[in-house]
Amino acid sequence: MKIEANSIEDYLNNVPEERKSSFRKLYKTVSQNLPQGFQEELSYGMIGWNISLETYPAGYHCTPNTPLPFINLASQKNFIALYHMGIYANKDLLKWFTEEYPKYSARKLDMGKSCIRFKKTDDIPFELIAELSRKISPQDWISTYEKLYKK
């Protein structure tokens, strides 16, 4: 389910009613806890936080001339998805997150390579997501990205 939106507020307003409150809270959790320097915008049909071309002119190698993505948040058909490129790129961060998750949620972690899926909105570990959001600065992300992906 793709949400058609022209702004972040438009996206937030068009999230299905049954998950709107939790989605907004997750959006605020990420927004308020990311280190300064990430740019917030609609990207890839989702709410995204990335590194602007002004900060990192090389941009994203997969789609040249676009900002370097870091986190995206989407309301999908059956779940809320939080895409975190840092978890995908950093094995230590992934290990930390998967070990911490059971301390914050009784539900089994539902996760792909960079996608954390929340099917039950009443059990989103907001405190853990806040801590995860604080873990990587824009400069840390650029360094990791260049080391692993930039050829």
C-alpha positions in Angstrom: 0.0 0.0 0.0 1.7 3.2 -1.2 0.6 6.4 0.4 0.4 9.2 -2.1 1.7 12.4 -0.5 3.3 15.7 -1.4 4.7 16.5 2.1 5.6 14.7 5.3 2.5 16.1 7.0 0.4 14.9 4.0 2.0 11.4 4.4 1.3 11.4 8.2 -2.4 12.4 7.6 -2.9 9.6 5.1 -1.7 6.8 7.3 -4.6 4.4 8.0 -6.5 5.5 11.1 -5.8 2.3 13.1 -2.1 2.9 13.0 -2.0 6.7 12.7 -1.2 7.4 16.4 1.6 4.8 16.7 3.1 5.9 13.3 3.1 9.5 14.3 4.8 8.6 17.6 7.4 6.5 15.8 8.0 9.4 13.4 8.5 11.8 16.3 10.8 9.3 18.1 13.1 9.1 15.1 13.0 12.9 14.3 13.7 13.9 17.9 16.5 11.5 18.5 18.6 11.6 15.3 21.8 13.5 15.6 21.8 16.9 14.0 22.7 16.9 10.3 20.2 14.5 8.8 17.8 16.0 6.3 14.1 15.0 6.5 12.1 14.6 3.3 9.8 12.3 1.3 12.1 9.8 -0.4 11.3 6.5 -2.2 7.6 7.0 -1.4 8.3 7.1 2.3 9.4 9.5 5.0 13.1 9.6 4.9 16.1 11.0 6.8 19.2 11.3 4.6 22.4 13.1 4.1 21.8 16.0 1.7 23.8 16.6 -1.5 25.1 19.8 0.1 26.7 17.8 2.9 27.7 14.8 0.8 27.8 15.8 -2.9 28.7 12.3 -4.1 25.2 11.2 -3.2 23.9 7.7 -3.3 25.6 5.4 -5.7 22.5 3.4 -6.6 20.6 6.5 -7.7 23.2 9.2 -8.7 22.4 12.8 -7.9 20.2 11.9 -4.9 20.8 12.3 -1.2 22.4 9.4 0.7 19.6 7.6 2.5 19.8 6.5 6.1 16.4 5.8 7.6 13.0 5.5 6.0 9.6 5.1 7.6 6.6 3.7 5.8 3.1 2.5 6.4 2.9 -0.7 4.3 -0.1 -2.9 3.7 0.2 -5.1 6.8 2.8 -3.4 8.9 4.8 -0.3 9.8 8.3 -0.5 8.3 11.4 1.2 9.7 14.3 0.9 7.2 17.7 1.6 8.9 20.7 1.5 6.6 23.0 1.5 9.6 21.8 -1.8 10.8 22.3 -3.2 7.3 25.9 -1.9 7.1 27.1 -2.3 10.7 27.2 -5.9 12.1 28.0 -4.6 15.6 24.9 -2.3 15.5 22.8 -5.2 14.2 24.0 -7.5 17.0 23.3 -4.8 19.6 19.8 -4.2 18.3 18.9 -7.9 18.1 20.2 -8.5 21.7 18.4 -5.4 23.1 15.0 -6.0 21.3 13.7 -8.7 23.7 14.3 -6.4 26.6 11.8 -4.0 25.2 9.2 -6.2 23.5 7.6 -9.5 24.2 7.1 -10.1 20.5 9.6 -11.8 18.3 11.7 -9.4 16.2 10.4 -9.3 12.6 13.3 -8.0 10.6 14.9 -8.2 7.1 18.3 -6.9 6.2 17.5 -3.2 7.0 13.7 -3.4 7.6 12.2 -3.7 11.0 8.5 -4.6 10.7 5.9 -3.7 13.3 2.7 -5.6 12.7 1.2 -4.8 16.2 1.3 -1.1 16.7 0.7 -1.4 20.5 4.1 -3.1 20.9 6.5 -0.8 19.2 9.6 -0.4 21.4 9.8 3.4 21.1 12.6 3.7 23.7 14.8 1.3 21.8 14.1 3.0 18.5 15.1 6.3 20.1 18.4 4.8 21.3 19.0 3.3 17.9 18.3 6.7 16.2 21.0 8.3 18.4 23.7 5.7 17.6 25.0 7.0 14.3 25.9 10.6 13.3 25.9 11.8 9.7 29.7 11.7 9.6 29.7 8.1 11.0 27.2 7.1 8.3 29.2 8.7 5.5 32.4 7.0 6.7 30.6 3.6 7.0 29.0 4.0 3.6 32.3 5.0 1.9 34.2 2.1 3.5 31.6 -0.5 2.5 29.8 0.6 -0.6 31.6 3.4 -2.4 34.0 2.1 -5.1 
